[in-house]
Amino acid sequence: MLIAAGEPIGVPGGADQTYPYLAHAEYFWLTDHEHPGAVLAYDPKEGWTDFVPETTVAERVWEGRGDAPGTPLSKFASWFTARRGRRVILLGAGAAGIKHIANDDARAAELREALTHARRPKDASELDRLRAACAASAVAYERLRPRLRPGVTERELQIELEADFFRAGGDRTGYGSIVAAGSNSAVLHFAPGDRRLNAGDAVLVDAGGEIRRYTSDVTRTWRVAGGDPGFFRELYAVVLGIEECAVAGCRRGAEWRDLHMQARPGVPGRACAKWDS
């Protein structure tokens, strides 16, 4: 079995620029490394070998990159040749050194499904990263609250929120941050722009800090001080009631789809129906 980390993707027209690199999730989960072009190989008779590209002189000079732990990728060809004729299963991303290899697609799909389920329960180190990501996000959101005042733009709030993710230990944002004010807050995935907050505006923020590929996903809605709070107060009470009802159903073995249907308006017999308005 060969699991490729994947190659960097160049920015079109960007000369030598590439998009920020993330190894394929299957490779990263098994190695905890972000090595472009690496291939993790598994031989049932011998175990695992992580083949990583050698660091070039240019990479040392221009990027300060050191040697990656693992077996030099230059040895992969001889490793594979010694196993010629055996069935091969390809997972991960495509890689230049293995694209020519015939894959057992059916077996690959079966193993990918198994690996997906194996990744669902989190071990102690994964839980530590998730808690750290949540803690970094909590700090950033708490610092955001006093900045929600008339005249501030969505973009300014995004900048401060993401900077606080990093200050609190995050190494990247988990996804594109959403900061939306007023009518923009009704758009599900709104990219923050130059709109300024007005008194009484609803402000939706959906963003999270990430630590070593483990992400906190937080959504919060606030109301800027000023204006008539009546409608917002009533809407808040309805949403809070539905949330508390759904949370009460969060027990071991419960499926998220069932919780969603429990809270969804218009579903006969749902547990949160009393909050319909």
CYANA upper distance limits for C-alpha pairs under 8 A (distance plus 0.5 A):
  1 MET  CA     41 ALA  CA      6.24
  1 MET  CA     42 TYR  CA      5.53
  1 MET  CA     43 ASP  CA      7.24
  1 MET  CA     88 VAL  CA      6.24
  1 MET  CA     89 ILE  CA      5.13
  1 MET  CA     90 LEU  CA      6.41
  1 MET  CA     91 LEU  CA      7.95
  2 LEU  CA     39 VAL  CA      6.97
  2 LEU  CA     40 LEU  CA      6.25
  2 LEU  CA     41 ALA  CA      5.10
  2 LEU  CA     42 TYR  CA      6.96
  2 LEU  CA     88 VAL  CA      7.92
  2 LEU  CA     89 ILE  CA      6.71
  2 LEU  CA     90 LEU  CA      5.45
  2 LEU  CA     91 LEU  CA      6.61
  2 LEU  CA     92 GLY  CA      8.40
  3 ILE  CA     26 GLU  CA      7.77
  3 ILE  CA     27 TYR  CA      6.44
  3 ILE  CA     39 VAL  CA      6.09
  3 ILE  CA     40 LEU  CA      5.48
  3 ILE  CA     41 ALA  CA      6.86
  3 ILE  CA     90 LEU  CA      6.47
  3 ILE  CA     91 LEU  CA      5.09
  3 ILE  CA     92 GLY  CA      5.22
  3 ILE  CA     93 ALA  CA      7.70
  4 ALA  CA     24 HIS  CA      7.82
  4 ALA  CA     27 TYR  CA      6.90
  4 ALA  CA     37 GLY  CA      7.54
  4 ALA  CA     38 ALA  CA      6.48
  4 ALA  CA     39 VAL  CA      4.85
  4 ALA  CA     40 LEU  CA      6.73
  4 ALA  CA     90 LEU  CA      8.34
  4 ALA  CA     91 LEU  CA      7.14
  4 ALA  CA     92 GLY  CA      5.32
  4 ALA  CA     93 ALA  CA      5.61
  4 ALA  CA     94 GLY  CA      6.79
  4 ALA  CA     95 ALA  CA      6.56
  5 ALA  CA     23 ALA  CA      5.28
  5 ALA  CA     24 HIS  CA      5.56
  5 ALA  CA     26 GLU  CA      8.47
  5 ALA  CA     27 TYR  CA      5.86
  5 ALA  CA     28 PHE  CA      7.82
  5 ALA  CA     34 GLU  CA      8.03
  5 ALA  CA     35 HIS  CA      7.25
  5 ALA  CA     36 PRO  CA      6.66
  5 ALA  CA     37 GLY  CA      6.37
  5 ALA  CA     38 ALA  CA      5.81
  5 ALA  CA     39 VAL  CA      6.55
  5 ALA  CA     40 LEU  CA      8.31
  5 ALA  CA     92 GLY  CA      6.62
  5 ALA  CA     93 ALA  CA      6.35
  5 ALA  CA     94 GLY  CA      8.38
  5 ALA  CA     95 ALA  CA      8.04
  6 GLY  CA     23 ALA  CA      6.44
  6 GLY  CA     24 HIS  CA      6.72
  6 GLY  CA     36 PRO  CA      6.49
  6 GLY  CA     37 GLY  CA      5.86
  6 GLY  CA     38 ALA  CA      7.62
  6 GLY  CA     92 GLY  CA      7.80
  6 GLY  CA     93 ALA  CA      5.30
  6 GLY  CA     94 GLY  CA      6.20
  6 GLY  CA     95 ALA  CA      6.00
  7 GLU  CA     23 ALA  CA      8.48
  7 GLU  CA     36 PRO  CA      5.76
  7 GLU  CA     37 GLY  CA      5.57
  7 GLU  CA     94 GLY  CA      8.18
  7 GLU  CA     95 ALA  CA      6.90
  8 PRO  CA     18 THR  CA      6.85
  8 PRO  CA     19 TYR  CA      7.46
  8 PRO  CA     20 PRO  CA      8.31
  8 PRO  CA     21 TYR  CA      6.26
  8 PRO  CA     36 PRO  CA      6.88
  8 PRO  CA     37 GLY  CA      8.44
  9 ILE  CA     18 THR  CA      5.96
  9 ILE  CA     19 TYR  CA      6.28
  9 ILE  CA     21 TYR  CA      8.16
 10 GLY  CA     14 GLY  CA      7.78
 10 GLY  CA     16 ASP  CA      7.70
 10 GLY  CA     17 GLN  CA      6.47
 10 GLY  CA     18 THR  CA      4.59
 10 GLY  CA     19 TYR  CA      6.67
 11 VAL  CA     15 ALA  CA      8.01
 11 VAL  CA     16 ASP  CA      8.43
 11 VAL  CA     17 GLN  CA      6.22
 11 VAL  CA     18 THR  CA      5.56
 11 VAL  CA     19 TYR  CA      6.58
 14 GLY  CA     18 THR  CA      8.13
 21 TYR  CA     34 GLU  CA      8.30
 21 TYR  CA     36 PRO  CA      8.03
 22 LEU  CA     34 GLU  CA      6.80
 23 ALA  CA     27 TYR  CA      7.11
 23 ALA  CA     28 PHE  CA      6.51
 23 ALA  CA     33 HIS  CA      8.20
 23 ALA  CA     34 GLU  CA      5.72
 23 ALA  CA     35 HIS  CA      7.26
 23 ALA  CA     36 PRO  CA      7.18
 24 HIS  CA     28 PHE  CA      6.71
 24 HIS  CA     92 GLY  CA      6.08
 24 HIS  CA     93 ALA  CA      6.44
 25 ALA  CA     29 TRP  CA      6.40
 25 ALA  CA     92 GLY  CA      7.80
 26 GLU  CA     30 LEU  CA      6.93
 26 GLU  CA     91 LEU  CA      7.99
 26 GLU  CA     92 GLY  CA      6.07
 26 GLU  CA    115 LEU  CA      8.34
 27 TYR  CA     31 THR  CA      6.63
 27 TYR  CA     32 ASP  CA      8.27
 27 TYR  CA     33 HIS  CA      8.31
 27 TYR  CA     40 LEU  CA      7.48
 27 TYR  CA     92 GLY  CA      6.53
 28 PHE  CA     32 ASP  CA      5.28
 28 PHE  CA     33 HIS  CA      5.98
 28 PHE  CA     34 GLU  CA      7.02
 29 TRP  CA    119 ARG  CA      8.35
 31 THR  CA     50 ASP  CA      8.47
 35 HIS  CA     52 VAL  CA      7.27
 35 HIS  CA     53 PRO  CA      8.31
 35 HIS  CA     68 ALA  CA      8.09
 36 PRO  CA     53 PRO  CA      8.20
 37 GLY  CA     52 VAL  CA      7.53
 37 GLY  CA     53 PRO  CA      6.98
 37 GLY  CA     95 ALA  CA      6.81
 37 GLY  CA     96 ALA  CA      8.25
 38 ALA  CA     50 ASP  CA      7.80
 38 ALA  CA     51 PHE  CA      6.12
 38 ALA  CA     52 VAL  CA      4.97
 38 ALA  CA     53 PRO  CA      6.61
 38 ALA  CA     73 LEU  CA      7.61
 39 VAL  CA     50 ASP  CA      6.64
 39 VAL  CA     51 PHE  CA      5.67
 39 VAL  CA     52 VAL  CA      7.10
 39 VAL  CA     73 LEU  CA      8.23
 39 VAL  CA     95 ALA  CA      8.45
 40 LEU  CA     48 TRP  CA      7.60
 40 LEU  CA     49 THR  CA      6.40
 40 LEU  CA     50 ASP  CA      4.90
 40 LEU  CA     51 PHE  CA      6.45
 41 ALA  CA     48 TRP  CA      6.20
 41 ALA  CA     49 THR  CA      5.66
 41 ALA  CA     50 ASP  CA      6.68
 41 ALA  CA     51 PHE  CA      7.91
 42 TYR  CA     46 GLU  CA      8.10
 42 TYR  CA     47 GLY  CA      5.99
 42 TYR  CA     48 TRP  CA      5.06
 42 TYR  CA     49 THR  CA      6.93
 43 ASP  CA     47 GLY  CA      5.68
 43 ASP  CA     48 TRP  CA      7.04
 49 THR  CA     70 GLY  CA      8.06
 49 THR  CA     71 THR  CA      7.47
 50 ASP  CA     70 GLY  CA      5.83
 50 ASP  CA     71 THR  CA      6.37
 51 PHE  CA     70 GLY  CA      6.41
 51 PHE  CA     71 THR  CA      5.21
 51 PHE  CA     72 PRO  CA      5.98
 51 PHE  CA     73 LEU  CA      5.12
 51 PHE  CA     75 LYS  CA      8.16
 51 PHE  CA     76 PHE  CA      7.08
 52 VAL  CA     68 ALA  CA      7.28
 52 VAL  CA     69 PRO  CA      8.02
 52 VAL  CA     70 GLY  CA      6.37
 52 VAL  CA     71 THR  CA      6.45
 52 VAL  CA     72 PRO  CA      5.74
 52 VAL  CA     73 LEU  CA      5.35
 53 PRO  CA     68 ALA  CA      8.34
 53 PRO  CA     72 PRO  CA      6.33
 53 PRO  CA     73 LEU  CA      5.36
 53 PRO  CA     74 SER  CA      7.85
 54 GLU  CA     67 ASP  CA      7.34
 54 GLU  CA     68 ALA  CA      8.05
 54 GLU  CA     72 PRO  CA      6.34
 54 GLU  CA     73 LEU  CA      7.25
 54 GLU  CA     74 SER  CA      8.29
 55 THR  CA     59 GLU  CA      6.80
 55 THR  CA     60 ARG  CA      7.45
 55 THR  CA     65 ARG  CA      7.57
 55 THR  CA     66 GLY  CA      7.17
 55 THR  CA     67 ASP  CA      6.28
 55 THR  CA     68 ALA  CA      8.12
 56 THR  CA     60 ARG  CA      6.88
 57 VAL  CA     61 VAL  CA      6.70
 58 ALA  CA     62 TRP  CA      6.28
 58 ALA  CA     63 GLU  CA      8.25
 59 GLU  CA     63 GLU  CA      5.64
 59 GLU  CA     64 GLY  CA      6.96
 59 GLU  CA     65 ARG  CA      6.26
 60 ARG  CA     64 GLY  CA      5.04
 60 ARG  CA     65 ARG  CA      5.35
 60 ARG  CA     66 GLY  CA      7.00
 61 VAL  CA     65 ARG  CA      8.37
 71 THR  CA     75 LYS  CA      7.85
 72 PRO  CA     76 PHE  CA      8.11
 75 LYS  CA     79 TRP  CA      6.86
 76 PHE  CA     80 PHE  CA      6.58
 77 ALA  CA     81 THR  CA      6.55
 78 SER  CA     82 ALA  CA      6.67
 79 TRP  CA     83 ARG  CA      7.45
 80 PHE  CA     84 ARG  CA      6.91
 87 ARG  CA    103 ASN  CA      8.44
 87 ARG  CA    104 ASP  CA      7.58
 88 VAL  CA    101 ILE  CA      8.28
 88 VAL  CA    102 ALA  CA      7.51
 88 VAL  CA    103 ASN  CA      6.17
 88 VAL  CA    104 ASP  CA      6.67
 89 ILE  CA    103 ASN  CA      5.87
 89 ILE  CA    104 ASP  CA      5.87
 89 ILE  CA    105 ASP  CA      7.79
 89 ILE  CA    107 ARG  CA      7.37
 89 ILE  CA    108 ALA  CA      5.96
 90 LEU  CA    103 ASN  CA      6.35
 90 LEU  CA    104 ASP  CA      8.01
 90 LEU  CA    105 ASP  CA      8.47
 90 LEU  CA    108 ALA  CA      6.78
 91 LEU  CA    108 ALA  CA      7.10
 91 LEU  CA    112 ARG  CA      7.59
 94 GLY  CA     98 ILE  CA      7.82
 94 GLY  CA     99 LYS  CA      6.83
 95 ALA  CA     99 LYS  CA      6.49
103 ASN  CA    108 ALA  CA      8.14
104 ASP  CA    108 ALA  CA      6.53
105 ASP  CA    109 ALA  CA      6.66
106 ALA  CA    110 GLU  CA      6.90
107 ARG  CA    111 LEU  CA      6.68
108 ALA  CA    112 ARG  CA      6.48
109 ALA  CA    113 GLU  CA      6.72
110 GLU  CA    114 ALA  CA      6.89
111 LEU  CA    115 LEU  CA      6.54
112 ARG  CA    116 THR  CA      6.59
113 GLU  CA    117 HIS  CA      7.01
114 ALA  CA    118 ALA  CA      6.68
115 LEU  CA    119 ARG  CA      6.71
116 THR  CA    120 ARG  CA      7.25
117 HIS  CA    121 PRO  CA      8.42
122 LYS  CA    126 GLU  CA      6.11
122 LYS  CA    127 LEU  CA      6.65
123 ASP  CA    127 LEU  CA      6.73
124 ALA  CA    128 ASP  CA      6.68
125 SER  CA    129 ARG  CA      6.92
126 GLU  CA    130 LEU  CA      6.75
126 GLU  CA    214 TYR  CA      8.02
127 LEU  CA    131 ARG  CA      6.55
128 ASP  CA    132 ALA  CA      6.62
129 ARG  CA    133 ALA  CA      6.59
129 ARG  CA    211 ILE  CA      6.65
129 ARG  CA    212 ARG  CA      7.57
129 ARG  CA    214 TYR  CA      6.63
130 LEU  CA    134 CYS  CA      6.63
130 LEU  CA    211 ILE  CA      8.01
130 LEU  CA    214 TYR  CA      6.10
130 LEU  CA    215 THR  CA      6.95
130 LEU  CA    216 SER  CA      7.27
131 ARG  CA    135 ALA  CA      6.53
132 ALA  CA    136 ALA  CA      6.67
132 ALA  CA    169 GLY  CA      8.28
132 ALA  CA    211 ILE  CA      7.66
133 ALA  CA    137 SER  CA      6.72
133 ALA  CA    169 GLY  CA      8.28
133 ALA  CA    170 GLY  CA      6.92
133 ALA  CA    208 GLY  CA      8.34
133 ALA  CA    209 GLY  CA      6.19
133 ALA  CA    210 GLU  CA      5.88
133 ALA  CA    211 ILE  CA      6.03
133 ALA  CA    214 TYR  CA      7.43
133 ALA  CA    215 THR  CA      6.54
133 ALA  CA    216 SER  CA      5.97
134 CYS  CA    138 ALA  CA      6.54
134 CYS  CA    208 GLY  CA      8.35
134 CYS  CA    209 GLY  CA      7.84
134 CYS  CA    215 THR  CA      8.20
134 CYS  CA    216 SER  CA      5.63
135 ALA  CA    139 VAL  CA      6.84
135 ALA  CA    168 ALA  CA      8.36
136 ALA  CA    140 ALA  CA      6.92
136 ALA  CA    164 ASP  CA      8.27
136 ALA  CA    165 PHE  CA      6.06
136 ALA  CA    166 PHE  CA      8.29
136 ALA  CA    168 ALA  CA      5.27
136 ALA  CA    169 GLY  CA      6.55
136 ALA  CA    170 GLY  CA      6.76
136 ALA  CA    209 GLY  CA      7.00
137 SER  CA    141 TYR  CA      6.64
137 SER  CA    164 ASP  CA      8.49
137 SER  CA    165 PHE  CA      6.30
137 SER  CA    168 ALA  CA      8.26
137 SER  CA    208 GLY  CA      6.27
137 SER  CA    209 GLY  CA      5.95
137 SER  CA    216 SER  CA      7.33
137 SER  CA    218 VAL  CA      8.30
138 ALA  CA    142 GLU  CA      6.65
139 VAL  CA    143 ARG  CA      6.84
139 VAL  CA    164 ASP  CA      7.80
139 VAL  CA    165 PHE  CA      8.09
139 VAL  CA    168 ALA  CA      7.34
140 ALA  CA    144 LEU  CA      6.72
140 ALA  CA    161 LEU  CA      6.10
140 ALA  CA    162 GLU  CA      8.04
140 ALA  CA    164 ASP  CA      5.36
140 ALA  CA    165 PHE  CA      6.10
140 ALA  CA    168 ALA  CA      7.96
141 TYR  CA    145 ARG  CA      7.12
141 TYR  CA    161 LEU  CA      7.39
143 ARG  CA    147 ARG  CA      8.03
143 ARG  CA    161 LEU  CA      8.28
143 ARG  CA    164 ASP  CA      8.31
144 LEU  CA    148 LEU  CA      7.39
144 LEU  CA    157 LEU  CA      7.77
144 LEU  CA    160 GLU  CA      7.91
144 LEU  CA    161 LEU  CA      6.77
147 ARG  CA    152 VAL  CA      8.16
147 ARG  CA    157 LEU  CA      7.81
148 LEU  CA    152 VAL  CA      7.64
148 LEU  CA    157 LEU  CA      8.41
148 LEU  CA    197 LEU  CA      8.21
148 LEU  CA    224 VAL  CA      6.63
149 ARG  CA    197 LEU  CA      7.14
149 ARG  CA    198 ASN  CA      8.07
149 ARG  CA    199 ALA  CA      7.96
149 ARG  CA    224 VAL  CA      6.45
149 ARG  CA    225 ALA  CA      7.55
150 PRO  CA    196 ARG  CA      7.53
150 PRO  CA    197 LEU  CA      5.28
150 PRO  CA    198 ASN  CA      5.23
150 PRO  CA    199 ALA  CA      6.13
150 PRO  CA    224 VAL  CA      7.58
151 GLY  CA    196 ARG  CA      5.64
151 GLY  CA    197 LEU  CA      5.82
151 GLY  CA    198 ASN  CA      7.06
152 VAL  CA    156 GLU  CA      7.10
152 VAL  CA    157 LEU  CA      7.79
152 VAL  CA    196 ARG  CA      5.74
152 VAL  CA    197 LEU  CA      6.09
153 THR  CA    157 LEU  CA      6.99
153 THR  CA    193 GLY  CA      7.72
153 THR  CA    194 ASP  CA      5.89
153 THR  CA    195 ARG  CA      5.80
153 THR  CA    196 ARG  CA      4.61
153 THR  CA    197 LEU  CA      6.56
154 GLU  CA    158 GLN  CA      6.79
154 GLU  CA    179 VAL  CA      6.16
154 GLU  CA    180 ALA  CA      6.79
154 GLU  CA    181 ALA  CA      7.36
154 GLU  CA    192 PRO  CA      5.63
154 GLU  CA    193 GLY  CA      6.09
154 GLU  CA    194 ASP  CA      6.55
154 GLU  CA    195 ARG  CA      6.49
154 GLU  CA    196 ARG  CA      6.98
154 GLU  CA    197 LEU  CA      7.90
155 ARG  CA    159 ILE  CA      6.75
155 ARG  CA    179 VAL  CA      8.00
155 ARG  CA    192 PRO  CA      5.72
155 ARG  CA    193 GLY  CA      5.70
155 ARG  CA    194 ASP  CA      6.46
155 ARG  CA    195 ARG  CA      8.48
156 GLU  CA    160 GLU  CA      6.91
157 LEU  CA    161 LEU  CA      6.53
157 LEU  CA    179 VAL  CA      7.82
158 GLN  CA    162 GLU  CA      6.56
158 GLN  CA    177 SER  CA      7.51
158 GLN  CA    178 ILE  CA      8.30
158 GLN  CA    179 VAL  CA      6.90
158 GLN  CA    192 PRO  CA      7.57
159 ILE  CA    163 ALA  CA      6.58
160 GLU  CA    164 ASP  CA      6.69
161 LEU  CA    165 PHE  CA      6.94
162 GLU  CA    166 PHE  CA      7.07
162 GLU  CA    173 THR  CA      7.59
162 GLU  CA    209 GLY  CA      8.08
163 ALA  CA    167 ARG  CA      6.69
164 ASP  CA    168 ALA  CA      6.49
165 PHE  CA    169 GLY  CA      7.08
165 PHE  CA    170 GLY  CA      5.73
165 PHE  CA    171 ASP  CA      8.45
165 PHE  CA    172 ARG  CA      8.35
165 PHE  CA    173 THR  CA      8.08
165 PHE  CA    208 GLY  CA      8.19
165 PHE  CA    209 GLY  CA      5.88
166 PHE  CA    170 GLY  CA      5.03
166 PHE  CA    171 ASP  CA      6.50
166 PHE  CA    172 ARG  CA      7.58
166 PHE  CA    209 GLY  CA      8.12
169 GLY  CA    211 ILE  CA      8.00
170 GLY  CA    209 GLY  CA      5.91
170 GLY  CA    210 GLU  CA      5.83
170 GLY  CA    211 ILE  CA      5.66
171 ASP  CA    209 GLY  CA      7.98
171 ASP  CA    210 GLU  CA      6.55
171 ASP  CA    211 ILE  CA      5.97
171 ASP  CA    212 ARG  CA      7.67
172 ARG  CA    209 GLY  CA      6.69
172 ARG  CA    210 GLU  CA      5.85
172 ARG  CA    211 ILE  CA      7.50
173 THR  CA    177 SER  CA      8.05
173 THR  CA    207 ALA  CA      8.02
173 THR  CA    208 GLY  CA      6.43
173 THR  CA    209 GLY  CA      5.13
173 THR  CA    210 GLU  CA      5.86
173 THR  CA    215 THR  CA      8.37
174 GLY  CA    207 ALA  CA      7.89
174 GLY  CA    208 GLY  CA      6.06
174 GLY  CA    209 GLY  CA      6.01
174 GLY  CA    210 GLU  CA      5.46
174 GLY  CA    213 ARG  CA      8.37
174 GLY  CA    214 TYR  CA      8.30
174 GLY  CA    215 THR  CA      5.74
174 GLY  CA    216 SER  CA      7.47
174 GLY  CA    217 ASP  CA      7.94
175 TYR  CA    207 ALA  CA      7.50
175 TYR  CA    208 GLY  CA      7.72
176 GLY  CA    191 ALA  CA      8.33
176 GLY  CA    207 ALA  CA      7.64
177 SER  CA    191 ALA  CA      7.71
177 SER  CA    192 PRO  CA      8.27
177 SER  CA    205 VAL  CA      8.13
177 SER  CA    206 ASP  CA      6.60
177 SER  CA    207 ALA  CA      5.13
177 SER  CA    208 GLY  CA      7.93
178 ILE  CA    189 HIS  CA      6.89
178 ILE  CA    190 PHE  CA      6.11
178 ILE  CA    191 ALA  CA      6.06
178 ILE  CA    192 PRO  CA      6.60
178 ILE  CA    204 LEU  CA      7.98
178 ILE  CA    205 VAL  CA      5.97
178 ILE  CA    206 ASP  CA      5.42
178 ILE  CA    207 ALA  CA      6.57
179 VAL  CA    185 SER  CA      8.33
179 VAL  CA    190 PHE  CA      7.37
179 VAL  CA    191 ALA  CA      7.24
179 VAL  CA    192 PRO  CA      5.52
179 VAL  CA    203 VAL  CA      7.65
179 VAL  CA    204 LEU  CA      6.29
179 VAL  CA    205 VAL  CA      5.09
179 VAL  CA    206 ASP  CA      7.15
180 ALA  CA    184 ASN  CA      5.55
180 ALA  CA    185 SER  CA      5.12
180 ALA  CA    187 VAL  CA      8.47
180 ALA  CA    190 PHE  CA      6.69
180 ALA  CA    191 ALA  CA      7.93
180 ALA  CA    192 PRO  CA      6.50
180 ALA  CA    203 VAL  CA      6.12
180 ALA  CA    204 LEU  CA      5.65
180 ALA  CA    205 VAL  CA      7.02
181 ALA  CA    185 SER  CA      5.76
181 ALA  CA    195 ARG  CA      7.87
181 ALA  CA    196 ARG  CA      8.18
181 ALA  CA    197 LEU  CA      6.69
181 ALA  CA    201 ASP  CA      6.77
181 ALA  CA    202 ALA  CA      6.30
181 ALA  CA    203 VAL  CA      4.91
181 ALA  CA    204 LEU  CA      6.91
182 GLY  CA    186 ALA  CA      8.45
182 GLY  CA    197 LEU  CA      7.92
182 GLY  CA    198 ASN  CA      8.29
182 GLY  CA    201 ASP  CA      5.34
182 GLY  CA    202 ALA  CA      5.70
182 GLY  CA    203 VAL  CA      6.89
183 SER  CA    187 VAL  CA      8.26
184 ASN  CA    190 PHE  CA      7.30
185 SER  CA    190 PHE  CA      7.95
185 SER  CA    202 ALA  CA      7.32
185 SER  CA    203 VAL  CA      6.69
185 SER  CA    204 LEU  CA      5.82
197 LEU  CA    201 ASP  CA      6.99
197 LEU  CA    224 VAL  CA      8.01
198 ASN  CA    224 VAL  CA      7.57
199 ALA  CA    224 VAL  CA      5.94
199 ALA  CA    225 ALA  CA      6.09
199 ALA  CA    226 GLY  CA      5.15
199 ALA  CA    227 GLY  CA      6.34
200 GLY  CA    223 ARG  CA      6.34
200 GLY  CA    224 VAL  CA      5.30
200 GLY  CA    225 ALA  CA      6.02
200 GLY  CA    226 GLY  CA      5.40
200 GLY  CA    227 GLY  CA      5.25
200 GLY  CA    228 ASP  CA      7.32
200 GLY  CA    229 PRO  CA      7.59
201 ASP  CA    223 ARG  CA      6.07
201 ASP  CA    224 VAL  CA      5.76
201 ASP  CA    225 ALA  CA      8.49
202 ALA  CA    221 THR  CA      7.26
202 ALA  CA    222 TRP  CA      6.22
202 ALA  CA    223 ARG  CA      5.00
202 ALA  CA    224 VAL  CA      6.96
203 VAL  CA    221 THR  CA      6.02
203 VAL  CA    222 TRP  CA      5.66
203 VAL  CA    223 ARG  CA      6.51
203 VAL  CA    224 VAL  CA      7.76
204 LEU  CA    219 THR  CA      7.84
204 LEU  CA    220 ARG  CA      6.45
204 LEU  CA    221 THR  CA      4.98
204 LEU  CA    222 TRP  CA      7.11
205 VAL  CA    218 VAL  CA      8.47
205 VAL  CA    219 THR  CA      6.15
205 VAL  CA    220 ARG  CA      5.84
205 VAL  CA    221 THR  CA      6.78
206 ASP  CA    217 ASP  CA      7.80
206 ASP  CA    218 VAL  CA      6.15
206 ASP  CA    219 THR  CA      4.70
206 ASP  CA    220 ARG  CA      6.97
207 ALA  CA    216 SER  CA      8.49
207 ALA  CA    217 ASP  CA      6.58
207 ALA  CA    218 VAL  CA      6.16
207 ALA  CA    219 THR  CA      7.12
208 GLY  CA    215 THR  CA      7.07
208 GLY  CA    216 SER  CA      5.34
208 GLY  CA    217 ASP  CA      5.34
208 GLY  CA    218 VAL  CA      6.24
209 GLY  CA    215 THR  CA      6.56
209 GLY  CA    216 SER  CA      6.20
209 GLY  CA    217 ASP  CA      8.22
210 GLU  CA    214 TYR  CA      5.95
210 GLU  CA    215 THR  CA      4.77
210 GLU  CA    216 SER  CA      6.73
211 ILE  CA    215 THR  CA      7.05
223 ARG  CA    232 PHE  CA      8.17
229 PRO  CA    233 ARG  CA      6.41
230 GLY  CA    234 GLU  CA      6.87
231 PHE  CA    235 LEU  CA      6.62
232 PHE  CA    236 TYR  CA      6.46
233 ARG  CA    237 ALA  CA      6.80
234 GLU  CA    238 VAL  CA      6.97
235 LEU  CA    239 VAL  CA      6.76
236 TYR  CA    240 LEU  CA      6.43
237 ALA  CA    241 GLY  CA      6.60
238 VAL  CA    242 ILE  CA      6.86
238 VAL  CA    275 TRP  CA      6.38
238 VAL  CA    276 ASP  CA      8.05
238 VAL  CA    277 SER  CA      8.31
239 VAL  CA    243 GLU  CA      6.63
240 LEU  CA    244 GLU  CA      6.62
241 GLY  CA    245 CYS  CA      6.68
241 GLY  CA    272 CYS  CA      8.42
241 GLY  CA    275 TRP  CA      7.01
242 ILE  CA    246 ALA  CA      6.67
242 ILE  CA    263 ALA  CA      6.56
242 ILE  CA    272 CYS  CA      6.26
242 ILE  CA    275 TRP  CA      6.85
243 GLU  CA    247 VAL  CA      6.52
243 GLU  CA    263 ALA  CA      8.02
244 GLU  CA    248 ALA  CA      6.67
245 CYS  CA    249 GLY  CA      7.46
245 CYS  CA    263 ALA  CA      7.92
245 CYS  CA    271 ALA  CA      7.70
245 CYS  CA    272 CYS  CA      6.35
246 ALA  CA    250 CYS  CA      7.54
246 ALA  CA    259 LEU  CA      6.41
246 ALA  CA    260 HIS  CA      8.13
246 ALA  CA    262 GLN  CA      7.08
246 ALA  CA    263 ALA  CA      6.37
246 ALA  CA    272 CYS  CA      7.76
249 GLY  CA    254 ALA  CA      8.02
249 GLY  CA    259 LEU  CA      7.16
250 CYS  CA    254 ALA  CA      6.77
250 CYS  CA    259 LEU  CA      7.92
254 ALA  CA    258 ASP  CA      7.66
254 ALA  CA    259 LEU  CA      8.05
255 GLU  CA    259 LEU  CA      7.15
256 TRP  CA    260 HIS  CA      6.63
257 ARG  CA    261 MET  CA      6.75
258 ASP  CA    262 GLN  CA      6.56
259 LEU  CA    263 ALA  CA      6.92
260 HIS  CA    264 ARG  CA      6.50
261 MET  CA    267 VAL  CA      7.43
261 MET  CA    270 ARG  CA      7.59
262 GLN  CA    267 VAL  CA      8.18
262 GLN  CA    270 ARG  CA      5.33
262 GLN  CA    271 ALA  CA      6.04
262 GLN  CA    272 CYS  CA      6.81
263 ALA  CA    270 ARG  CA      7.32
263 ALA  CA    271 ALA  CA      7.55
263 ALA  CA    272 CYS  CA      5.95
263 ALA  CA    273 ALA  CA      8.11
264 ARG  CA    270 ARG  CA      8.18
264 ARG  CA    272 CYS  CA      8.43
265 PRO  CA    273 ALA  CA      7.50
265 PRO  CA    276 ASP  CA      7.31
269 GLY  CA    273 ALA  CA      7.73
272 CYS  CA    276 ASP  CA      8.27
